């Protein structure tokens, strides 16, 4: 958690700003982890639909699935970088991660619309 420091009288004092940043960072990472799990479920659903589709449709499903998996993997890499980043680099990496997540969301939305 946050760093403690001792006050002149010996009492412990927490740096509330550091705690807030840590909590924000943790919440952000948990949100991304949950989104990854949702995307994995959506890919599994598309695979199940692809297995039941006719040959020509199957090709389209699998092309889309492969593209979604690549985008998801890129987003996961960004999340891993974010998790391992120091506090100073975290804010900078967060911007890149958000961009990657937006691209994946768009791809998943497009795929869902395409195969309804």
Buried (B, 14 or more C-beta within 10 A) or exposed (E): EBEEEEEEEEEEEEBEEEEEBBEEBEEBBEEBEEBBEEBEEBBEEBEEBBEEBEEEEBEEBBEBBEEBBEBBEBBBEBBEBBBEBEEEEBEEBBEEBBEBBEEBBEBBEEBBEEBE
